[in-house]
Amino acid sequence: MLKLSVGRGLRAKIYLNRGLVHFQKGDDPEALADYNDALTLDPSLASAYINRATILMKRDDLVQALADLDKATLLNPKDAALYVSRGTIYAHRGELDRAIADYTKAIEQDPTNAMAWRDRGVAYRAKGDGARAAADAKEAIRLDPNAAGAGEDRRLSVQGKGGAKTKAELDNAIALNPRDAKAFEARGNTFLAEGHRDRAIADFTDAINLDATLYGALVNRGVAYLGRSSWDLAIADFTNAIKLDPNQSAAYLNRGQAFAAKHEHDRALSDLSRAIQINPNEVLAYRHRAFLRQQDADNRGAIDDYSHAISVNPNDAEALRGRGYARLENHEPDAAIADLTAAITLNPKDALAYRFRALAYEVNRDLTRADVDFAMVNELDRTAR
């Protein structure tokens, strides 16, 4: 029986990988058939549900896509990006409360997930809650200055030959020359900035099919796949981008995050370290590597990485909060309190920073201040609901 079980599992992964190849070639029907076969052999293969959901969403079959993401979430309940993807479907269906609930779960699992903050802000804005929308947008941008679409008043345009082009201008350019790869790439960037990942993926795919050397289109399509929790597809794009230009940090940074999402720890650390080697000022790479080091109980290494991020941007509240927690874990409560206080000064609505500082106060037996911070955590949690 064991031999049979292993055989089915290996066959399922073969179908999964072949489905990925078909999808990369644009052959969605063959990819879908392979994902179906993979799940028939191994119904616990979360990646197959995720990849199948990606195709179903492209077909606007949101009901079945939602069912697949439900199953994937049951298999990986701590995967923040799955909640983001499911929240996106709920948002498309107009079920904003459910979308917000999923984005909130994503944030609880991974407070550094800028897309979760961004998309929750968009949902709040759709409900007419401008204050919460603005707060979430601010957090998204602070976590990732490239969190496109997060800014409440951000104007969406794309830099192309001859200056900024609107989406209408790009539509006209593509109509006049349907083989203009750069126009497809530029319009894909605009769709990505607006949070329309499916449309962005379609345009990036057209751009890549016309010109396979477009590094930016590969990286940005990978980013769109990351937003859909399609880890294997994202990794494939980032890997191809690295083959085109191994001396840019963006593909390594993003691939490292995809590997981390798949719990491929060593590969994630390797990619993030390579991103830092290429660009010593890559703040996000330091932050993500610090988080992985904390998972390894390497608090000293995490403190060093957060410190590098802070040296690049002294107002990085996320890095200050992270270093504060690492210092708390490293039995440095006074230093932790200093960092967490600085983080709270920059972001007075950061419930996690208050929670960690309360724990540091408890270690120092300053129970009065600890109680005050815990009360603030409860208040922020209440107002966020």
Phi, psi and omega in degrees: 000321181296318180298318178296318181297316179297318179300316179296319181297317179294319178297322178299318181290328175296315177298319179301312182292323178292323176300321178298317179297315178300318182296318179299329179277357181086011181264078183298319181300317179293321178298316180298319179298320179292320179295322177299316180295320179299317183285332174297320180283323183217091182292356179261011183274092186301320182301325180292319176299316182296313181293323178293321178299324178300315179293318181297323178292323176299328180272004183063023174270072188288332180296310180289324177299319179296320179297319179294319180291327174301316181292318179297323180292323176295325180284326181231072187292350180255010181273102185300320185294333176297319178295325177297314181297316180293322177299324179297320178295314178301319180297318178297327180278357181082010180268074190292324180295319177293321178299313181298321179299319180290318178297323178294320176298320179299317180294323178297322180285323182214092182295350180266004183280097185297325181296325179295315178297315182299310185290327176294322177298319178298319180294317177299320180297320179296331178275356180087013180265080185296324183296312180291324178299315181294320180296316180292320179298319180297317179295319180299315182291324179292321178292322182211102180304343179263015179288079187302140177088355183282326184296133186296325182245019184295132177270130185262111175214165184235137178280122178224186179297127180091006176111192184290136179239136177281169179297322179298318179295322178292322175303316181294320180297320180289323178296322180285326181219087183290003175250019179274092184300321182296325179292318176298318179298315181296318179292325174300320177299321179294314178299319179297319179298328180274356180086008179271080189293320181300314180294321178298314180300317180299316181290319178297322179297317177298318180298316182292321178297328179278326182211099185287359181263008183280096181302313184297322179294321178295314181296315184288328173294322175299320177298319178297319177296323176302319179294342178258006182064022178270075190299314184296319178295319179297313181300319179300317179294315180296323178296318178295324177295320179296323177297324178290318182211095182282003185250016172249144188276337191301315183293321178295316180301311183289321179294324176300320178292323179294317177297321178297320179297330178273004180065028173266080194299309185296319178296321179298313180299319180298315181293318181295322178294322178294321178300319179292322178299319180289317182228095182296352178255018182281088187301315183298324179295319177298317182296313182293323178292323177300318180298318178295321179295324176297323177297332178273005185064022175268072185293325179296316178296321178296317179300318179298317181293315178299323180296320176298316179300318181291327178295328177283319181224094183297344180259023179278094183297326180296317179292322178296317178296316179298316179294323178299316180292320178298321178292325176298314179295335180269014177064041176236068188297323181294315178296323178298314181300319180298314180294316183292326175295319177296320178297318180293324177299320180284327180221089184293354181252019181274095184298323180297320179297318176297319181297314181293322180293324177300319179296321178295320177298321179298319178300323179276005180062026175265076189289333179296309179294323178300316180298320179298316181292319178297323177296323179293322177300313180299321180293317179293321177296321181295314184288340179279346182286000000 
